[in-house]
Amino acid sequence: MTTLPSDTAPVICIAAALILDAQGRTLLVRKRGSSFFMQAGGKIEPGEAPLAALARELQEELGVHLPSEVSYLGRFLAEAANEDGHWVDAELYSFRLDRNVSPAAEIEEVIWATEEMLPTIQLAPLTRDEVIPLFCCLRQ
């Protein structure tokens, strides 16, 4: 069970994507220097709309253009994977992508994960607790 942050806990606002392919897999990324896999996306800059932040981050990290058909899944709060004592406040979107992608910028590794692979992968708290349950429902 996720414990909500205290009033003084730093919160990082991010936009992230649950990306699915035709084979029922989800795209996960691992940042350089981290052991956690998570959704592609990143920090929302001051004054930037979440969807604009997501489009910028996808282009920078994966060379992917945000498609015209994107679904908003909601806003989720979780402990940050790579910054102790911080939390992420995530605007989460979903779309389908059927092409290979290559890591760029701070992304070290990209994988297309199946539901069966997930127990063997170290997942960020947001991915593990909030996104994967959605993935399991959406891939049906």
Secondary structure, DSSP 8 states (H G I E B T S, - for coil): ------TTS-EEEEEEEEEE-TTS-EEEEEETT---EE-EEEE--TT--HHHHHHHHHHHHH-----S--EEEEEEEEE-SSSTT-EEEEEEEEEE--S-----TTEEEEEEE-TTTGGGS-B-HHIIIIIHHHHHHHT-
